[in-house]
Amino acid sequence: MNHSVLSPTRPFSQRICVGHAFLDSDLEQVLENTARAVARQEGVSLVTGAIGTGKSLLSQLLVACLRKSVRRVVLANGGLTTRKALLKTLLHQLGGNISRSGEAELKIAVAGIISQNGPACVIIDDAHKLTTDQLEELQSLSNLTTDNSGVVSLVLLGQTRLEETLTHPSLQSLNQQISQRAFIKALNFNQMRDYLSHHVQLVGLQLEDHFDDSAIRCIYDLSDGVPRVVNQIADRSILLACRNGIERLGEYEIQCGWADIQHMPVPKPAPALTEDQFEDSPNPQTTSSIEFGSLSESVEFGALESEFQSDIQQNEFQNKTSESQLASVPETLEPSECEVTSLIAPLQDSVSITGDSTSSGADWENDAVVAGLLTPLEPPAVSSN
């Protein structure tokens, strides 16, 4: 594995050769549809996708599979900031003389070469960087026809914001000419596993011999299936593993590779348990998960028992407090004749229930009984003896 990593054909290079490219079913379908649209001169093809999903690779694959009778012009839009710069680049790619200085002259020269030399395919990579004026110029090229057929097939590859740019009112005609639209997605887990296996086999190795399942899962979780990021993580992890004499990579080696790419501290490896420590460690089946970690059942039930004892002690304290408060309260007696008299006496000086301040005590007592404020006293029972 050391030799493979240090050789020029290391499995995960940032610049993938077209002959070594991995084509999942989705990318293969996009390539087939785009090549067919160009071969049939259907007009404009649009391919969008997130960063690092393989749009530039697709442009190279498209050039390789087009028939030789089609002139291929590939523009990587790096410094094409003006319409004139775009026309000069096109003229140079078509083999014309770029000494002309006027924009109109450049346009006539480009149209003349395309009309004389037959069909041409103009592939624009990073097309999302083009201005509205430049896209309008490409639209005028796509309108060139010979014998009732188009002579320029236009393929635009860019990030998803290119779709929004094409909704501009001045680009309505160009948007209507798009006959084939495609979106390149990131790899799913199974596709990424096949991607890793394909590139490892290119250097005569087997994926299972050098990447365990935890390493593959970790690569997917860190990269989200974006091929460019997959290459970075796998390449750096292999390099660090080779330096340390590690033949088979696990999750820890992948985390170290990712930390090196991001210039983060190297993660600490989990300490290996000795045989005695493994026997003394709690059985995973007797552990219970809680919000901030896991505890064994014995620890969890111990906490519950301690909490229960605390509740009992608190209840006992409250009961004792209540008893001491009740002890200071005089005992309630049954109503008696003397008690009723003591209740009536202070009220005799107040206003009568019936509103008559001159009412006698006996009348007041009768009124109180009628009002339900007092319970009538029954005469004491007379002994039969």
C-alpha positions in Angstrom: 0.0 0.0 0.0 3.0 2.3 0.6 4.1 1.9 -2.9 0.7 2.6 -4.3 0.3 5.8 -2.4 3.8 7.1 -3.3 3.4 6.2 -7.0 2.1 8.7 -9.6 -1.1 6.5 -10.0 -2.2 6.8 -6.4 -5.9 5.8 -6.0 -7.4 9.1 -5.0 -5.8 12.0 -6.9 -7.5 15.3 -7.2 -7.1 15.2 -10.9 -8.8 12.1 -12.1 -7.9 10.8 -15.6 -10.8 10.4 -17.9 -9.9 6.7 -18.4 -10.0 6.1 -14.7 -13.2 7.9 -14.0 -15.9 6.1 -12.0 -19.4 6.4 -13.7 -22.3 5.7 -11.4 -25.6 5.0 -13.0 -26.8 8.6 -12.6 -23.7 10.2 -14.1 -23.7 7.7 -16.9 -27.3 8.6 -17.8 -26.5 12.4 -17.8 -23.5 11.8 -20.1 -25.5 9.6 -22.5 -28.4 12.2 -22.7 -26.1 15.1 -23.2 -24.0 13.3 -25.9 -27.2 12.4 -27.7 -28.5 16.0 -27.6 -25.2 17.2 -29.2 -25.2 14.5 -31.8 -28.7 15.3 -32.9 -28.0 19.1 -32.8 -30.9 19.7 -30.4 -29.6 23.1 -29.3 -28.7 23.9 -25.7 -28.0 21.4 -22.9 -27.9 22.5 -19.3 -26.1 20.5 -16.5 -26.1 21.8 -13.0 -24.9 20.4 -9.6 -23.3 21.3 -6.3 -19.6 22.0 -5.9 -17.4 19.0 -6.3 -19.9 16.6 -7.8 -18.1 16.1 -11.1 -19.3 18.7 -13.6 -15.8 19.4 -14.9 -15.1 15.6 -15.2 -18.4 15.3 -17.2 -17.2 18.0 -19.7 -14.0 16.0 -20.3 -16.0 12.8 -20.7 -18.3 14.5 -23.2 -15.3 15.7 -25.3 -13.9 12.1 -25.3 -17.2 10.5 -26.5 -18.2 13.0 -29.2 -17.5 11.9 -32.7 -14.5 13.4 -34.4 -16.6 15.2 -37.1 -17.9 17.6 -34.4 -15.5 20.4 -33.5 -15.2 20.6 -29.8 -14.5 23.9 -28.0 -14.2 23.7 -24.2 -14.1 26.9 -22.2 -13.3 26.9 -18.5 -14.7 30.3 -17.6 -11.9 31.6 -15.3 -11.2 35.1 -16.6 -13.9 35.7 -19.2 -15.2 38.9 -17.7 -16.5 40.6 -20.9 -18.3 39.7 -24.1 -15.1 40.6 -26.1 -13.0 38.3 -24.0 -15.5 35.5 -24.6 -15.4 36.0 -28.4 -11.6 36.2 -28.5 -11.4 32.9 -26.6 -13.9 31.2 -28.9 -12.0 32.4 -32.0 -8.7 31.2 -30.6 -10.2 27.7 -29.8 -11.6 27.5 -33.3 -8.2 28.3 -34.8 -9.0 31.9 -36.1 -6.9 35.0 -36.0 -7.4 37.0 -32.8 -5.6 40.1 -34.0 -8.9 41.8 -34.6 -9.8 44.4 -32.0 -13.4 45.2 -32.6 -16.2 43.2 -31.0 -18.2 43.2 -34.2 -15.2 41.9 -36.2 -14.7 39.1 -33.6 -18.3 38.1 -33.9 -18.2 37.9 -37.7 -15.0 35.8 -37.6 -16.4 33.3 -35.1 -19.6 32.9 -37.1 -17.7 32.5 -40.4 -15.4 29.7 -39.1 -18.3 27.8 -37.6 -20.4 28.1 -40.8 -17.5 27.0 -43.0 -16.2 24.0 -40.9 -19.4 22.3 -40.0 -21.1 21.5 -36.7 -19.4 22.6 -33.5 -20.0 21.9 -29.8 -19.2 24.7 -27.4 -18.9 23.4 -23.8 -18.8 26.0 -21.1 -17.6 24.8 -17.7 -18.3 27.1 -14.7 -21.1 28.7 -16.8 -22.6 30.2 -13.6 -19.8 32.8 -13.7 -20.9 34.1 -17.1 -22.6 37.5 -17.2 -26.0 38.1 -18.8 -24.3 39.8 -21.8 -22.0 36.8 -22.3 -24.9 34.4 -22.2 -26.8 36.6 -24.7 -23.7 36.3 -27.1 -23.8 32.5 -26.7 -27.5 32.6 -27.6 -26.7 34.4 -30.8 -24.2 31.7 -31.7 -26.8 29.0 -31.0 -29.1 30.7 -33.5 -26.6 30.1 -36.4 -28.1 27.6 -38.9 -27.1 25.9 -42.1 -29.5 24.0 -44.3 -32.3 24.3 -41.8 -30.2 22.8 -39.0 -28.3 24.2 -36.2 -24.5 24.3 -36.5 -23.7 25.1 -32.8 -24.6 22.9 -29.9 -24.2 24.6 -26.6 -23.5 22.8 -23.3 -23.6 24.8 -20.1 -22.3 23.3 -16.9 -22.4 25.2 -13.7 -23.7 25.5 -10.1 -27.4 25.5 -9.4 -27.6 29.4 -9.4 -27.1 29.2 -13.2 -30.8 28.2 -13.4 -31.8 31.4 -11.7 -29.6 33.5 -14.0 -31.3 31.9 -17.0 -34.7 33.3 -15.8 -33.6 36.8 -16.7 -36.0 38.4 -19.2 -33.3 39.1 -21.7 -32.4 35.3 -21.7 -35.9 34.0 -22.3 -35.1 32.9 -25.8 -32.0 31.0 -24.6 -33.9 29.4 -21.8 -36.5 28.2 -24.3 -33.9 26.5 -26.4 -32.7 24.2 -23.6 -33.7 20.8 -24.8 -32.0 18.7 -22.1 -31.6 19.5 -18.4 -29.8 17.4 -15.8 -28.7 17.7 -12.2 -25.7 15.9 -10.8 -26.3 14.7 -7.3 -23.8 13.6 -4.6 -23.2 9.9 -4.3 -25.3 7.8 -1.9 -23.6 5.4 0.5 -23.6 2.4 -1.8 -22.4 4.5 -4.8 -19.6 6.0 -2.6 -18.6 2.5 -1.5 -18.4 1.4 -5.2 -16.5 4.6 -5.9 -13.8 3.8 -3.3 -13.6 0.2 -4.5 -13.2 1.3 -8.1 -10.3 3.6 -7.4 -8.5 1.2 -5.0 -8.7 -1.6 -7.7 -7.0 0.7 -10.1 -3.8 0.2 -8.2 -4.3 -3.5 -7.7 -5.8 -3.5 -4.2 -9.0 -4.6 -2.6 -11.2 -2.2 -0.6 -11.9 -4.7 2.2 -8.2 -5.4 2.8 -7.4 -1.7 3.6 -10.7 -0.1 4.7 -12.9 -1.5 7.4 -16.7 -0.8 7.5 -16.2 2.0 10.2 -13.7 3.8 7.9 -16.1 3.7 4.9 -19.0 4.9 7.0 -16.9 7.7 8.5 -15.8 8.9 5.0 -19.4 9.1 3.9 -20.5 11.0 7.0 -17.7 13.5 6.6 -18.0 14.0 2.8 -21.8 13.7 2.4 -21.0 11.7 -0.7 -19.3 14.6 -2.6 -16.6 12.9 -4.8 -14.1 15.7 -4.5 -14.2 15.6 -0.7 -14.1 11.8 -0.7 -10.9 12.0 -2.7 -9.4 14.4 -0.2 -10.2 12.4 2.9 -9.2 9.0 1.5 -5.9 10.3 0.0 -4.8 12.1 3.2 -5.9 9.2 5.4 -3.9 6.7 3.3 -0.8 9.0 3.4 -0.9 9.3 7.2 -1.6 5.6 7.7 1.4 4.7 5.5 3.7 7.0 7.5 2.6 5.1 10.6 2.9 1.7 9.1 -0.9 1.0 9.2 -2.1 -1.4 6.5 -5.9 -1.3 7.3 -7.7 1.9 8.0 -10.4 2.3 10.6 -12.6 5.2 11.8 -9.7 6.7 13.8 -7.4 6.9 10.8 -10.1 8.6 8.8 -10.7 11.1 11.6 -6.9 11.8 11.6 -6.9 12.5 7.9 -9.9 14.8 8.2 -8.3 16.7 11.1 -5.1 17.1 9.0 -7.0 18.6 6.1 -8.9 21.0 8.4 -5.8 21.8 10.4 -7.5 20.6 13.6 -5.9 18.8 16.6 -5.4 15.1 16.0 -8.1 13.2 17.9 -7.0 10.9 20.7 -7.4 7.2 20.1 -9.8 5.3 22.5 -7.7 3.3 25.0 -7.8 -0.4 24.4 -9.1 -2.5 27.4 -6.9 -5.2 28.8 -8.4 -8.6 29.5 -9.0 -7.9 33.2 -10.5 -4.5 32.4 -12.8 -6.1 29.9 -14.0 -8.7 32.4 -14.7 -6.0 35.0 -16.5 -3.7 32.6 -20.3 -3.6 32.9 -22.3 -5.8 30.6 -23.7 -3.6 27.7 -27.0 -5.4 28.2 -27.3 -4.1 31.7 -26.8 -0.5 30.9 -29.5 2.1 30.4 -29.3 5.3 28.3 -30.1 8.6 29.9 -29.8 12.2 28.5 -26.2 12.8 29.4 -24.7 9.3 28.9 -25.3 5.8 30.2 -25.3 4.4 33.6 -25.5 0.8 34.8 -28.8 -0.3 36.3 -27.2 -0.7 39.8 -26.1 2.9 39.7 -29.5 4.1 38.4 -31.5 2.2 41.0 -29.1 3.4 43.7 -29.9 7.0 42.7 -33.7 6.2 42.8 -33.4 4.6 46.3 -31.5 7.6 47.6 -34.1 10.0 46.2 -36.9 7.8 47.8 -35.2 7.9 51.2 -34.9 11.7 50.9 -38.6 12.0 50.2 -39.5 9.9 53.3 -37.3 12.0 55.6 -38.9 15.2 54.3 -42.4 13.8 54.9 -41.5 12.8 58.4 -40.2 16.2 59.1 -43.4 17.8 57.8 -45.5 15.4 60.0 -43.6 16.3 63.1 -44.0 20.0 62.4 -47.7 19.6 61.9 -48.0 17.7 65.2 -46.1 20.4 67.2 -48.4 23.1 65.7 -51.5 21.1 66.6 -50.3 20.6 70.2 -50.3 24.4 70.8 -54.0 24.6 69.7 -56.6 24.2 72.5 -58.7 21.1 72.3 -62.1 21.7 70.7 -65.0 20.9 73.0 -68.5 19.8 72.3 -71.0 22.7 72.4 -72.5 23.1 75.9 -75.0 25.3 77.6 -72.3 27.5 79.1 -70.5 27.8 75.7 -73.7 29.0 74.1 -74.2 31.5 76.8 -70.6 32.8 76.4 -71.2 33.3 72.7 -74.6 35.0 73.2 -73.4 37.4 75.8 -71.1 39.7 73.7 -73.7 39.7 71.0 -76.5 41.0 73.2 -74.9 44.4 73.1 -74.9 44.5 69.4 -77.7 45.1 66.9 -80.4 42.5 66.9 -80.6 40.0 64.0 -84.2 41.2 63.4 -83.0 44.8 63.3 -84.7 45.8 66.6 -82.2 47.2 69.1 -84.7 46.9 72.0 -85.2 43.2 71.6 -84.6 41.2 74.8 -82.0 38.5 75.2 -84.5 35.7 75.0 -86.0 37.2 71.8 -82.6 37.6 70.3 -81.8 34.0 71.1 -85.0 32.8 69.4 -84.2 35.0 66.4 -80.7 33.5 66.2 -82.1 30.0 66.3 -84.6 30.9 63.5 -81.7 32.4 61.4 -79.8 29.1 61.7 -76.9 30.7 63.6 -77.4 28.7 66.8 -78.5 25.1 67.5 -81.5 25.0 69.9 -80.6 23.4 73.2 -82.6 20.5 74.2 -83.7 20.4 77.9 -81.8 17.9 80.0 -83.4 14.5 80.2 -85.3 13.9 83.5 -84.4 10.7 85.2 -87.2 8.2 85.6 -86.1 7.7 89.2 
